[in-house]
């Protein structure tokens, strides 16, 4: 309940600040969720901080590559009309 209240508070703050664009809201929610994920991992002490930073950078790089691949697929399918 505490975590859901935290997320709802963040969402209401976004609306109060006037962030109406869906991309802005999506990016802000992803940032909030990633920070919560990081907090959970640190509390569980699964890895050291250094290891976690290295692994999180690897994941970010993979996410960027996936995004680039998806963009390439979208542009290829659009050109074949």
SULRAVEN-V399639 format. One record per residue. OMEGA is omega in whole degrees, -180 to 180 (* if undefined). NEAR is the number of other ideal C-beta (glycine too) atoms within 10 Angstrom. Layout:
BEGIN
OMEGA	NEAR
OMEGA	NEAR
END
This chain:
BEGIN
-179	5
-180	5
180	10
177	8
178	9
-179	12
179	13
177	10
179	10
180	16
179	15
177	10
178	11
-180	16
179	10
-179	8
176	10
177	8
-174	15
-177	9
-178	9
178	8
179	8
-180	13
179	14
180	10
-180	12
178	16
178	14
178	10
179	11
-179	15
178	12
179	13
177	11
177	14
180	11
179	13
-179	11
-180	11
179	15
179	12
-179	8
179	8
179	8
180	11
174	14
-178	9
-180	10
179	8
-179	10
180	14
179	12
-180	12
180	13
176	15
177	10
180	10
178	11
179	11
178	10
178	10
178	10
180	10
178	10
178	10
178	10
179	10
179	10
179	10
179	10
179	10
180	10
-179	10
178	9
-178	9
-180	9
-178	8
-175	7
-176	5
*	4
END
